[in-house]
Amino acid sequence: MKAIVSLIAISLMIGAQSACVVPAFQSGFNHGVEDAGFPNGDPIGTAAYINRTGNGFDHHSAAFNEGYM
């Protein structure tokens, strides 16, 4: 009985982790929408996600970049 309960608990934990994964396109879209909302007080876009070190287009998949644009 304990083994069955343990297996069910593990199955639920694995399922919960996979439910939190955001597809690359959706993640890019979300970041793009957020970046589009920056006010004109940031003329060079330094606050934008895509302009931060390590977050450029070359660090992301084609699906992410498509969603972002």
CHARMM-style PDB file with segment names, atoms N, HN, CA, C and O in Angstrom:
ATOM      1  N   MET     1       0.827  -1.198   0.000  1.00  0.00      PROA
ATOM      2  CA  MET     1       0.000   0.000   0.000  1.00  0.00      PROA
ATOM      3  C   MET     1       0.867   1.258   0.000  1.00  0.00      PROA
ATOM      4  O   MET     1       0.589   2.212  -0.725  1.00  0.00      PROA
ATOM      5  N   LYS     2       1.932   1.251   0.827  1.00  0.00      PROA
ATOM      6  HN  LYS     2       2.159   0.476   1.417  1.00  0.00      PROA
ATOM      7  CA  LYS     2       2.814   2.414   0.876  1.00  0.00      PROA
ATOM      8  C   LYS     2       3.483   2.640  -0.477  1.00  0.00      PROA
ATOM      9  O   LYS     2       3.696   3.779  -0.893  1.00  0.00      PROA
ATOM     10  N   ALA     3       3.806   1.558  -1.146  1.00  0.00      PROA
ATOM     11  HN  ALA     3       3.632   0.633  -0.807  1.00  0.00      PROA
ATOM     12  CA  ALA     3       4.458   1.672  -2.448  1.00  0.00      PROA
ATOM     13  C   ALA     3       3.526   2.317  -3.470  1.00  0.00      PROA
ATOM     14  O   ALA     3       3.968   3.118  -4.294  1.00  0.00      PROA
ATOM     15  N   ILE     4       2.259   1.980  -3.422  1.00  0.00      PROA
ATOM     16  HN  ILE     4       1.900   1.329  -2.753  1.00  0.00      PROA
ATOM     17  CA  ILE     4       1.286   2.551  -4.354  1.00  0.00      PROA
ATOM     18  C   ILE     4       1.112   4.042  -4.090  1.00  0.00      PROA
ATOM     19  O   ILE     4       1.077   4.842  -5.025  1.00  0.00      PROA
ATOM     20  N   VAL     5       1.002   4.412  -2.823  1.00  0.00      PROA
ATOM     21  HN  VAL     5       1.030   3.761  -2.064  1.00  0.00      PROA
ATOM     22  CA  VAL     5       0.861   5.820  -2.460  1.00  0.00      PROA
ATOM     23  C   VAL     5       2.105   6.598  -2.892  1.00  0.00      PROA
ATOM     24  O   VAL     5       1.996   7.716  -3.397  1.00  0.00      PROA
ATOM     25  N   SER     6       3.275   6.012  -2.697  1.00  0.00      PROA
ATOM     26  HN  SER     6       3.364   5.104  -2.288  1.00  0.00      PROA
ATOM     27  CA  SER     6       4.520   6.665  -3.106  1.00  0.00      PROA
ATOM     28  C   SER     6       4.563   6.866  -4.616  1.00  0.00      PROA
ATOM     29  O   SER     6       4.953   7.935  -5.086  1.00  0.00      PROA
ATOM     30  N   LEU     7       4.171   5.857  -5.376  1.00  0.00      PROA
ATOM     31  HN  LEU     7       3.854   4.988  -4.995  1.00  0.00      PROA
ATOM     32  CA  LEU     7       4.155   5.978  -6.837  1.00  0.00      PROA
ATOM     33  C   LEU     7       3.185   7.052  -7.307  1.00  0.00      PROA
ATOM     34  O   LEU     7       3.481   7.797  -8.241  1.00  0.00      PROA
ATOM     35  N   ILE     8       2.045   7.130  -6.671  1.00  0.00      PROA
ATOM     36  HN  ILE     8       1.804   6.524  -5.912  1.00  0.00      PROA
ATOM     37  CA  ILE     8       1.070   8.156  -7.037  1.00  0.00      PROA
ATOM     38  C   ILE     8       1.632   9.541  -6.724  1.00  0.00      PROA
ATOM     39  O   ILE     8       1.499  10.458  -7.535  1.00  0.00      PROA
ATOM     40  N   ALA     9       2.251   9.700  -5.571  1.00  0.00      PROA
ATOM     41  HN  ALA     9       2.358   8.955  -4.913  1.00  0.00      PROA
ATOM     42  CA  ALA     9       2.833  10.994  -5.193  1.00  0.00      PROA
ATOM     43  C   ALA     9       3.932  11.408  -6.167  1.00  0.00      PROA
ATOM     44  O   ALA     9       4.007  12.571  -6.564  1.00  0.00      PROA
ATOM     45  N   ILE    10       4.772  10.471  -6.546  1.00  0.00      PROA
ATOM     46  HN  ILE    10       4.710   9.526  -6.223  1.00  0.00      PROA
ATOM     47  CA  ILE    10       5.852  10.774  -7.504  1.00  0.00      PROA
ATOM     48  C   ILE    10       5.256  11.150  -8.855  1.00  0.00      PROA
ATOM     49  O   ILE    10       5.727  12.089  -9.496  1.00  0.00      PROA
ATOM     50  N   SER    11       4.245  10.444  -9.288  1.00  0.00      PROA
ATOM     51  HN  SER    11       3.862   9.681  -8.767  1.00  0.00      PROA
ATOM     52  CA  SER    11       3.587  10.747 -10.567  1.00  0.00      PROA
ATOM     53  C   SER    11       2.999  12.159 -10.562  1.00  0.00      PROA
ATOM     54  O   SER    11       3.109  12.883 -11.551  1.00  0.00      PROA
ATOM     55  N   LEU    12       2.386  12.541  -9.470  1.00  0.00      PROA
ATOM     56  HN  LEU    12       2.296  11.953  -8.667  1.00  0.00      PROA
ATOM     57  CA  LEU    12       1.801  13.876  -9.372  1.00  0.00      PROA
ATOM     58  C   LEU    12       2.888  14.952  -9.388  1.00  0.00      PROA
ATOM     59  O   LEU    12       2.704  16.002 -10.003  1.00  0.00      PROA
ATOM     60  N   MET    13       4.013  14.704  -8.722  1.00  0.00      PROA
ATOM     61  HN  MET    13       4.162  13.851  -8.223  1.00  0.00      PROA
ATOM     62  CA  MET    13       5.106  15.676  -8.705  1.00  0.00      PROA
ATOM     63  C   MET    13       5.705  15.849 -10.099  1.00  0.00      PROA
ATOM     64  O   MET    13       6.012  16.967 -10.513  1.00  0.00      PROA
ATOM     65  N   ILE    14       5.868  14.759 -10.808  1.00  0.00      PROA
ATOM     66  HN  ILE    14       5.619  13.851 -10.472  1.00  0.00      PROA
ATOM     67  CA  ILE    14       6.422  14.832 -12.170  1.00  0.00      PROA
ATOM     68  C   ILE    14       5.460  15.598 -13.071  1.00  0.00      PROA
ATOM     69  O   ILE    14       5.895  16.430 -13.867  1.00  0.00      PROA
ATOM     70  N   GLY    15       4.196  15.339 -12.961  1.00  0.00      PROA
ATOM     71  HN  GLY    15       3.842  14.663 -12.315  1.00  0.00      PROA
ATOM     72  CA  GLY    15       3.194  16.039 -13.759  1.00  0.00      PROA
ATOM     73  C   GLY    15       3.150  17.519 -13.450  1.00  0.00      PROA
ATOM     74  O   GLY    15       2.965  18.331 -14.357  1.00  0.00      PROA
ATOM     75  N   ALA    16       3.315  17.888 -12.191  1.00  0.00      PROA
ATOM     76  HN  ALA    16       3.466  17.228 -11.454  1.00  0.00      PROA
ATOM     77  CA  ALA    16       3.285  19.298 -11.802  1.00  0.00      PROA
ATOM     78  C   ALA    16       4.475  20.040 -12.385  1.00  0.00      PROA
ATOM     79  O   ALA    16       4.333  21.196 -12.784  1.00  0.00      PROA
ATOM     80  N   GLN    17       5.637  19.418 -12.447  1.00  0.00      PROA
ATOM     81  HN  GLN    17       5.752  18.479 -12.123  1.00  0.00      PROA
ATOM     82  CA  GLN    17       6.811  20.075 -12.998  1.00  0.00      PROA
ATOM     83  C   GLN    17       6.629  20.355 -14.478  1.00  0.00      PROA
ATOM     84  O   GLN    17       6.971  21.443 -14.942  1.00  0.00      PROA
ATOM     85  N   SER    18       6.108  19.417 -15.217  1.00  0.00      PROA
ATOM     86  HN  SER    18       5.830  18.533 -14.840  1.00  0.00      PROA
ATOM     87  CA  SER    18       5.963  19.609 -16.652  1.00  0.00      PROA
ATOM     88  C   SER    18       4.873  20.626 -16.976  1.00  0.00      PROA
ATOM     89  O   SER    18       4.896  21.219 -18.055  1.00  0.00      PROA
ATOM     90  N   ALA    19       3.926  20.841 -16.077  1.00  0.00      PROA
ATOM     91  HN  ALA    19       3.908  20.359 -15.201  1.00  0.00      PROA
ATOM     92  CA  ALA    19       2.870  21.813 -16.310  1.00  0.00      PROA
ATOM     93  C   ALA    19       3.393  23.244 -16.219  1.00  0.00      PROA
ATOM     94  O   ALA    19       2.744  24.164 -16.717  1.00  0.00      PROA
ATOM     95  N   CYS    20       4.542  23.448 -15.597  1.00  0.00      PROA
ATOM     96  HN  CYS    20       5.068  22.700 -15.193  1.00  0.00      PROA
ATOM     97  CA  CYS    20       5.097  24.780 -15.409  1.00  0.00      PROA
ATOM     98  C   CYS    20       5.986  25.215 -16.568  1.00  0.00      PROA
ATOM     99  O   CYS    20       6.420  26.367 -16.606  1.00  0.00      PROA
ATOM    100  N   VAL    21       6.258  24.341 -17.492  1.00  0.00      PROA
ATOM    101  HN  VAL    21       5.906  23.406 -17.461  1.00  0.00      PROA
ATOM    102  CA  VAL    21       7.136  24.658 -18.618  1.00  0.00      PROA
ATOM    103  C   VAL    21       6.370  25.518 -19.619  1.00  0.00      PROA
ATOM    104  O   VAL    21       5.265  25.174 -20.039  1.00  0.00      PROA
ATOM    105  N   VAL    22       6.985  26.652 -19.994  1.00  0.00      PROA
ATOM    106  HN  VAL    22       7.883  26.931 -19.652  1.00  0.00      PROA
ATOM    107  CA  VAL    22       6.381  27.545 -20.974  1.00  0.00      PROA
ATOM    108  C   VAL    22       7.072  27.302 -22.311  1.00  0.00      PROA
ATOM    109  O   VAL    22       8.300  27.350 -22.380  1.00  0.00      PROA
ATOM    110  N   PRO    23       6.314  27.042 -23.371  1.00  0.00      PROA
ATOM    111  CA  PRO    23       6.934  26.841 -24.683  1.00  0.00      PROA
ATOM    112  C   PRO    23       7.753  28.056 -25.096  1.00  0.00      PROA
ATOM    113  O   PRO    23       7.453  29.179 -24.690  1.00  0.00      PROA
ATOM    114  N   ALA    24       8.793  27.832 -25.908  1.00  0.00      PROA
ATOM    115  HN  ALA    24       9.037  26.920 -26.237  1.00  0.00      PROA
ATOM    116  CA  ALA    24       9.712  28.896 -26.297  1.00  0.00      PROA
ATOM    117  C   ALA    24       8.990  30.063 -26.960  1.00  0.00      PROA
ATOM    118  O   ALA    24       9.265  31.219 -26.641  1.00  0.00      PROA
ATOM    119  N   PHE    25       8.070  29.774 -27.877  1.00  0.00      PROA
ATOM    120  HN  PHE    25       7.846  28.835 -28.136  1.00  0.00      PROA
ATOM    121  CA  PHE    25       7.352  30.852 -28.560  1.00  0.00      PROA
ATOM    122  C   PHE    25       6.596  31.712 -27.554  1.00  0.00      PROA
ATOM    123  O   PHE    25       6.645  32.939 -27.629  1.00  0.00      PROA
ATOM    124  N   GLN    26       5.895  31.075 -26.609  1.00  0.00      PROA
ATOM    125  HN  GLN    26       5.856  30.078 -26.548  1.00  0.00      PROA
ATOM    126  CA  GLN    26       5.103  31.811 -25.612  1.00  0.00      PROA
ATOM    127  C   GLN    26       6.003  32.634 -24.715  1.00  0.00      PROA
ATOM    128  O   GLN    26       5.666  33.768 -24.376  1.00  0.00      PROA
ATOM    129  N   SER    27       7.143  32.085 -24.326  1.00  0.00      PROA
ATOM    130  HN  SER    27       7.418  31.164 -24.603  1.00  0.00      PROA
ATOM    131  CA  SER    27       8.090  32.814 -23.496  1.00  0.00      PROA
ATOM    132  C   SER    27       8.600  34.050 -24.232  1.00  0.00      PROA
ATOM    133  O   SER    27       8.660  35.136 -23.655  1.00  0.00      PROA
ATOM    134  N   GLY    28       8.965  33.889 -25.497  1.00  0.00      PROA
ATOM    135  HN  GLY    28       8.916  33.006 -25.966  1.00  0.00      PROA
ATOM    136  CA  GLY    28       9.417  35.018 -26.303  1.00  0.00      PROA
ATOM    137  C   GLY    28       8.331  36.066 -26.449  1.00  0.00      PROA
ATOM    138  O   GLY    28       8.592  37.264 -26.342  1.00  0.00      PROA
ATOM    139  N   PHE    29       7.114  35.610 -26.694  1.00  0.00      PROA
ATOM    140  HN  PHE    29       6.902  34.637 -26.781  1.00  0.00      PROA
ATOM    141  CA  PHE    29       5.985  36.527 -26.824  1.00  0.00      PROA
ATOM    142  C   PHE    29       5.797  37.331 -25.541  1.00  0.00      PROA
ATOM    143  O   PHE    29       5.629  38.549 -25.583  1.00  0.00      PROA
ATOM    144  N   ASN    30       5.827  36.640 -24.399  1.00  0.00      PROA
ATOM    145  HN  ASN    30       5.963  35.650 -24.365  1.00  0.00      PROA
ATOM    146  CA  ASN    30       5.640  37.315 -23.112  1.00  0.00      PROA
ATOM    147  C   ASN    30       6.716  38.380 -22.888  1.00  0.00      PROA
ATOM    148  O   ASN    30       6.404  39.494 -22.468  1.00  0.00      PROA
ATOM    149  N   HSD    31       7.975  38.046 -23.163  1.00  0.00      PROA
ATOM    150  HN  HSD    31       8.229  37.141 -23.504  1.00  0.00      PROA
ATOM    151  CA  HSD    31       9.061  39.019 -22.995  1.00  0.00      PROA
ATOM    152  C   HSD    31       8.906  40.175 -23.981  1.00  0.00      PROA
ATOM    153  O   HSD    31       9.149  41.327 -23.623  1.00  0.00      PROA
ATOM    154  N   GLY    32       8.509  39.884 -25.205  1.00  0.00      PROA
ATOM    155  HN  GLY    32       8.312  38.948 -25.497  1.00  0.00      PROA
ATOM    156  CA  GLY    32       8.322  40.930 -26.208  1.00  0.00      PROA
ATOM    157  C   GLY    32       7.228  41.905 -25.821  1.00  0.00      PROA
ATOM    158  O   GLY    32       7.386  43.116 -25.980  1.00  0.00      PROA
ATOM    159  N   VAL    33       6.129  41.392 -25.321  1.00  0.00      PROA
ATOM    160  HN  VAL    33       6.000  40.409 -25.192  1.00  0.00      PROA
ATOM    161  CA  VAL    33       5.024  42.256 -24.883  1.00  0.00      PROA
ATOM    162  C   VAL    33       5.480  43.130 -23.718  1.00  0.00      PROA
ATOM    163  O   VAL    33       5.182  44.324 -23.676  1.00  0.00      PROA
ATOM    164  N   GLU    34       6.199  42.534 -22.778  1.00  0.00      PROA
ATOM    165  HN  GLU    34       6.441  41.564 -22.811  1.00  0.00      PROA
ATOM    166  CA  GLU    34       6.684  43.296 -21.628  1.00  0.00      PROA
ATOM    167  C   GLU    34       7.649  44.398 -22.081  1.00  0.00      PROA
ATOM    168  O   GLU    34       7.559  45.536 -21.619  1.00  0.00      PROA
ATOM    169  N   ASP    35       8.565  44.058 -22.980  1.00  0.00      PROA
ATOM    170  HN  ASP    35       8.638  43.134 -23.355  1.00  0.00      PROA
ATOM    171  CA  ASP    35       9.534  45.041 -23.462  1.00  0.00      PROA
ATOM    172  C   ASP    35       8.866  46.153 -24.263  1.00  0.00      PROA
ATOM    173  O   ASP    35       9.326  47.294 -24.227  1.00  0.00      PROA
ATOM    174  N   ALA    36       7.805  45.849 -24.973  1.00  0.00      PROA
ATOM    175  HN  ALA    36       7.431  44.922 -25.002  1.00  0.00      PROA
ATOM    176  CA  ALA    36       7.102  46.863 -25.762  1.00  0.00      PROA
ATOM    177  C   ALA    36       6.441  47.903 -24.873  1.00  0.00      PROA
ATOM    178  O   ALA    36       6.133  49.004 -25.329  1.00  0.00      PROA
ATOM    179  N   GLY    37       6.222  47.566 -23.621  1.00  0.00      PROA
ATOM    180  HN  GLY    37       6.472  46.671 -23.251  1.00  0.00      PROA
ATOM    181  CA  GLY    37       5.568  48.490 -22.696  1.00  0.00      PROA
ATOM    182  C   GLY    37       6.502  49.463 -22.006  1.00  0.00      PROA
ATOM    183  O   GLY    37       6.038  50.285 -21.217  1.00  0.00      PROA
ATOM    184  N   PHE    38       7.808  49.406 -22.272  1.00  0.00      PROA
ATOM    185  HN  PHE    38       8.185  48.738 -22.914  1.00  0.00      PROA
ATOM    186  CA  PHE    38       8.729  50.339 -21.631  1.00  0.00      PROA
ATOM    187  C   PHE    38       8.467  51.749 -22.130  1.00  0.00      PROA
ATOM    188  O   PHE    38       8.238  51.957 -23.321  1.00  0.00      PROA
ATOM    189  N   PRO    39       8.500  52.720 -21.222  1.00  0.00      PROA
ATOM    190  CA  PRO    39       8.246  54.110 -21.630  1.00  0.00      PROA
ATOM    191  C   PRO    39       9.394  54.677 -22.466  1.00  0.00      PROA
ATOM    192  O   PRO    39      10.473  54.087 -22.524  1.00  0.00      PROA
ATOM    193  N   ASN    40       9.164  55.799 -23.102  1.00  0.00      PROA
ATOM    194  HN  ASN    40       8.288  56.278 -23.056  1.00  0.00      PROA
ATOM    195  CA  ASN    40      10.177  56.446 -23.931  1.00  0.00      PROA
ATOM    196  C   ASN    40      11.359  56.953 -23.120  1.00  0.00      PROA
ATOM    197  O   ASN    40      12.347  57.401 -23.703  1.00  0.00      PROA
ATOM    198  N   GLY    41      11.293  56.899 -21.810  1.00  0.00      PROA
ATOM    199  HN  GLY    41      10.491  56.535 -21.336  1.00  0.00      PROA
ATOM    200  CA  GLY    41      12.395  57.323 -20.954  1.00  0.00      PROA
ATOM    201  C   GLY    41      13.581  56.378 -21.021  1.00  0.00      PROA
ATOM    202  O   GLY    41      14.606  56.638 -20.392  1.00  0.00      PROA
ATOM    203  N   ASP    42      13.469  55.302 -21.759  1.00  0.00      PROA
ATOM    204  HN  ASP    42      12.636  55.090 -22.271  1.00  0.00      PROA
ATOM    205  CA  ASP    42      14.541  54.327 -21.933  1.00  0.00      PROA
ATOM    206  C   ASP    42      14.912  54.292 -23.416  1.00  0.00      PROA
ATOM    207  O   ASP    42      14.629  53.310 -24.102  1.00  0.00      PROA
ATOM    208  N   PRO    43      15.548  55.365 -23.917  1.00  0.00      PROA
ATOM    209  CA  PRO    43      15.741  55.516 -25.362  1.00  0.00      PROA
ATOM    210  C   PRO    43      16.598  54.445 -26.025  1.00  0.00      PROA
ATOM    211  O   PRO    43      16.389  54.145 -27.200  1.00  0.00      PROA
ATOM    212  N   ILE    44      17.548  53.864 -25.314  1.00  0.00      PROA
ATOM    213  HN  ILE    44      17.717  54.108 -24.359  1.00  0.00      PROA
ATOM    214  CA  ILE    44      18.394  52.866 -25.956  1.00  0.00      PROA
ATOM    215  C   ILE    44      17.959  51.437 -25.629  1.00  0.00      PROA
ATOM    216  O   ILE    44      18.576  50.473 -26.081  1.00  0.00      PROA
ATOM    217  N   GLY    45      16.922  51.317 -24.862  1.00  0.00      PROA
ATOM    218  HN  GLY    45      16.422  52.101 -24.495  1.00  0.00      PROA
ATOM    219  CA  GLY    45      16.363  50.001 -24.583  1.00  0.00      PROA
ATOM    220  C   GLY    45      17.182  49.152 -23.629  1.00  0.00      PROA
ATOM    221  O   GLY    45      17.097  47.925 -23.674  1.00  0.00      PROA
ATOM    222  N   THR    46      17.972  49.775 -22.767  1.00  0.00      PROA
ATOM    223  HN  THR    46      18.041  50.772 -22.730  1.00  0.00      PROA
ATOM    224  CA  THR    46      18.832  49.001 -21.873  1.00  0.00      PROA
ATOM    225  C   THR    46      18.042  48.186 -20.857  1.00  0.00      PROA
ATOM    226  O   THR    46      18.540  47.179 -20.353  1.00  0.00      PROA
ATOM    227  N   ALA    47      16.822  48.606 -20.553  1.00  0.00      PROA
ATOM    228  HN  ALA    47      16.418  49.424 -20.963  1.00  0.00      PROA
ATOM    229  CA  ALA    47      16.007  47.865 -19.588  1.00  0.00      PROA
ATOM    230  C   ALA    47      15.299  46.685 -20.234  1.00  0.00      PROA
ATOM    231  O   ALA    47      14.809  45.798 -19.535  1.00  0.00      PROA
ATOM    232  N   ALA    48      15.241  46.664 -21.554  1.00  0.00      PROA
ATOM    233  HN  ALA    48      15.639  47.385 -22.121  1.00  0.00      PROA
ATOM    234  CA  ALA    48      14.538  45.598 -22.261  1.00  0.00      PROA
ATOM    235  C   ALA    48      15.241  44.261 -22.027  1.00  0.00      PROA
ATOM    236  O   ALA    48      16.469  44.187 -22.009  1.00  0.00      PROA
ATOM    237  N   TYR    49      14.451  43.219 -21.851  1.00  0.00      PROA
ATOM    238  HN  TYR    49      13.453  43.279 -21.866  1.00  0.00      PROA
ATOM    239  CA  TYR    49      14.981  41.877 -21.608  1.00  0.00      PROA
ATOM    240  C   TYR    49      15.991  41.470 -22.673  1.00  0.00      PROA
ATOM    241  O   TYR    49      17.069  40.971 -22.350  1.00  0.00      PROA
ATOM    242  N   ILE    50      15.652  41.678 -23.920  1.00  0.00      PROA
ATOM    243  HN  ILE    50      14.776  42.083 -24.182  1.00  0.00      PROA
ATOM    244  CA  ILE    50      16.469  41.191 -25.025  1.00  0.00      PROA
ATOM    245  C   ILE    50      17.819  41.917 -25.104  1.00  0.00      PROA
ATOM    246  O   ILE    50      18.764  41.395 -25.695  1.00  0.00      PROA
ATOM    247  N   ASN    51      17.914  43.105 -24.518  1.00  0.00      PROA
ATOM    248  HN  ASN    51      17.146  43.529 -24.037  1.00  0.00      PROA
ATOM    249  CA  ASN    51      19.153  43.886 -24.562  1.00  0.00      PROA
ATOM    250  C   ASN    51      20.069  43.645 -23.363  1.00  0.00      PROA
ATOM    251  O   ASN    51      21.180  44.173 -23.321  1.00  0.00      PROA
ATOM    252  N   ARG    52      19.625  42.867 -22.408  1.00  0.00      PROA
ATOM    253  HN  ARG    52      18.723  42.438 -22.443  1.00  0.00      PROA
ATOM    254  CA  ARG    52      20.472  42.561 -21.247  1.00  0.00      PROA
ATOM    255  C   ARG    52      21.523  41.535 -21.632  1.00  0.00      PROA
ATOM    256  O   ARG    52      21.298  40.699 -22.508  1.00  0.00      PROA
ATOM    257  N   THR    53      22.669  41.603 -20.975  1.00  0.00      PROA
ATOM    258  HN  THR    53      22.852  42.282 -20.264  1.00  0.00      PROA
ATOM    259  CA  THR    53      23.771  40.687 -21.254  1.00  0.00      PROA
ATOM    260  C   THR    53      23.306  39.232 -21.163  1.00  0.00      PROA
ATOM    261  O   THR    53      22.701  38.822 -20.173  1.00  0.00      PROA
ATOM    262  N   GLY    54      23.596  38.472 -22.197  1.00  0.00      PROA
ATOM    263  HN  GLY    54      24.088  38.806 -23.002  1.00  0.00      PROA
ATOM    264  CA  GLY    54      23.252  37.058 -22.228  1.00  0.00      PROA
ATOM    265  C   GLY    54      21.844  36.751 -22.681  1.00  0.00      PROA
ATOM    266  O   GLY    54      21.452  35.585 -22.720  1.00  0.00      PROA
ATOM    267  N   ASN    55      21.066  37.775 -23.028  1.00  0.00      PROA
ATOM    268  HN  ASN    55      21.384  38.723 -22.997  1.00  0.00      PROA
ATOM    269  CA  ASN    55      19.679  37.549 -23.433  1.00  0.00      PROA
ATOM    270  C   ASN    55      19.415  37.901 -24.888  1.00  0.00      PROA
ATOM    271  O   ASN    55      18.256  37.917 -25.303  1.00  0.00      PROA
ATOM    272  N   GLY    56      20.431  38.179 -25.667  1.00  0.00      PROA
ATOM    273  HN  GLY    56      21.372  38.166 -25.330  1.00  0.00      PROA
ATOM    274  CA  GLY    56      20.234  38.579 -27.056  1.00  0.00      PROA
ATOM    275  C   GLY    56      19.606  37.484 -27.905  1.00  0.00      PROA
ATOM    276  O   GLY    56      19.466  36.340 -27.473  1.00  0.00      PROA
ATOM    277  N   PHE    57      19.231  37.862 -29.123  1.00  0.00      PROA
ATOM    278  HN  PHE    57      19.345  38.792 -29.474  1.00  0.00      PROA
ATOM    279  CA  PHE    57      18.577  36.912 -30.023  1.00  0.00      PROA
ATOM    280  C   PHE    57      19.451  35.690 -30.292  1.00  0.00      PROA
ATOM    281  O   PHE    57      18.939  34.589 -30.492  1.00  0.00      PROA
ATOM    282  N   ASP    58      20.754  35.881 -30.296  1.00  0.00      PROA
ATOM    283  HN  ASP    58      21.170  36.776 -30.134  1.00  0.00      PROA
ATOM    284  CA  ASP    58      21.648  34.748 -30.571  1.00  0.00      PROA
ATOM    285  C   ASP    58      21.718  33.757 -29.417  1.00  0.00      PROA
ATOM    286  O   ASP    58      22.297  32.682 -29.570  1.00  0.00      PROA
ATOM    287  N   HSD    59      21.146  34.088 -28.274  1.00  0.00      PROA
ATOM    288  HN  HSD    59      20.676  34.962 -28.149  1.00  0.00      PROA
ATOM    289  CA  HSD    59      21.118  33.182 -27.117  1.00  0.00      PROA
ATOM    290  C   HSD    59      19.792  32.429 -27.005  1.00  0.00      PROA
ATOM    291  O   HSD    59      19.585  31.685 -26.047  1.00  0.00      PROA
ATOM    292  N   HSD    60      18.902  32.613 -27.964  1.00  0.00      PROA
ATOM    293  HN  HSD    60      19.070  33.218 -28.743  1.00  0.00      PROA
ATOM    294  CA  HSD    60      17.582  31.993 -27.896  1.00  0.00      PROA
ATOM    295  C   HSD    60      17.279  31.206 -29.168  1.00  0.00      PROA
ATOM    296  O   HSD    60      17.932  31.366 -30.200  1.00  0.00      PROA
ATOM    297  N   SER    61      16.274  30.357 -29.055  1.00  0.00      PROA
ATOM    298  HN  SER    61      15.744  30.227 -28.217  1.00  0.00      PROA
ATOM    299  CA  SER    61      15.866  29.534 -30.200  1.00  0.00      PROA
ATOM    300  C   SER    61      15.091  30.375 -31.212  1.00  0.00      PROA
ATOM    301  O   SER    61      14.651  31.486 -30.916  1.00  0.00      PROA
ATOM    302  N   ALA    62      14.938  29.824 -32.401  1.00  0.00      PROA
ATOM    303  HN  ALA    62      15.296  28.921 -32.642  1.00  0.00      PROA
ATOM    304  CA  ALA    62      14.173  30.503 -33.446  1.00  0.00      PROA
ATOM    305  C   ALA    62      12.723  30.708 -33.001  1.00  0.00      PROA
ATOM    306  O   ALA    62      12.118  31.732 -33.318  1.00  0.00      PROA
ATOM    307  N   ALA    63      12.167  29.746 -32.273  1.00  0.00      PROA
ATOM    308  HN  ALA    63      12.658  28.914 -32.016  1.00  0.00      PROA
ATOM    309  CA  ALA    63      10.783  29.862 -31.801  1.00  0.00      PROA
ATOM    310  C   ALA    63      10.647  31.015 -30.808  1.00  0.00      PROA
ATOM    311  O   ALA    63       9.682  31.776 -30.872  1.00  0.00      PROA
ATOM    312  N   PHE    64      11.603  31.148 -29.898  1.00  0.00      PROA
ATOM    313  HN  PHE    64      12.387  30.529 -29.846  1.00  0.00      PROA
ATOM    314  CA  PHE    64      11.584  32.257 -28.931  1.00  0.00      PROA
ATOM    315  C   PHE    64      11.646  33.588 -29.673  1.00  0.00      PROA
ATOM    316  O   PHE    64      10.856  34.495 -29.411  1.00  0.00      PROA
ATOM    317  N   ASN    65      12.601  33.693 -30.608  1.00  0.00      PROA
ATOM    318  HN  ASN    65      13.243  32.956 -30.821  1.00  0.00      PROA
ATOM    319  CA  ASN    65      12.791  34.943 -31.352  1.00  0.00      PROA
ATOM    320  C   ASN    65      11.555  35.304 -32.149  1.00  0.00      PROA
ATOM    321  O   ASN    65      11.191  36.478 -32.224  1.00  0.00      PROA
ATOM    322  N   GLU    66      10.902  34.319 -32.746  1.00  0.00      PROA
ATOM    323  HN  GLU    66      11.197  33.366 -32.685  1.00  0.00      PROA
ATOM    324  CA  GLU    66       9.686  34.574 -33.498  1.00  0.00      PROA
ATOM    325  C   GLU    66       8.585  35.100 -32.570  1.00  0.00      PROA
ATOM    326  O   GLU    66       7.878  36.048 -32.913  1.00  0.00      PROA
ATOM    327  N   GLY    67       8.448  34.487 -31.411  1.00  0.00      PROA
ATOM    328  HN  GLY    67       9.022  33.717 -31.133  1.00  0.00      PROA
ATOM    329  CA  GLY    67       7.456  34.941 -30.442  1.00  0.00      PROA
ATOM    330  C   GLY    67       7.763  36.345 -29.939  1.00  0.00      PROA
ATOM    331  O   GLY    67       6.855  37.156 -29.754  1.00  0.00      PROA
ATOM    332  N   TYR    68       9.037  36.630 -29.718  1.00  0.00      PROA
ATOM    333  HN  TYR    68       9.774  35.971 -29.868  1.00  0.00      PROA
ATOM    334  CA  TYR    68       9.448  37.943 -29.216  1.00  0.00      PROA
ATOM    335  C   TYR    68       9.100  39.043 -30.224  1.00  0.00      PROA
ATOM    336  O   TYR    68       8.578  40.099 -29.865  1.00  0.00      PROA
ATOM    337  N   MET    69       9.405  38.763 -31.493  1.00  0.00      PROA
ATOM    338  HN  MET    69       9.829  37.906 -31.784  1.00  0.00      PROA
ATOM    339  CA  MET    69       9.175  39.771 -32.537  1.00  0.00      PROA
ATOM    340  C   MET    69       7.685  39.965 -32.755  1.00  0.00      PROA
ATOM    341  OT1 MET    69       7.283  40.772 -33.594  1.00  0.00      PROA
TER     342      MET     69
END
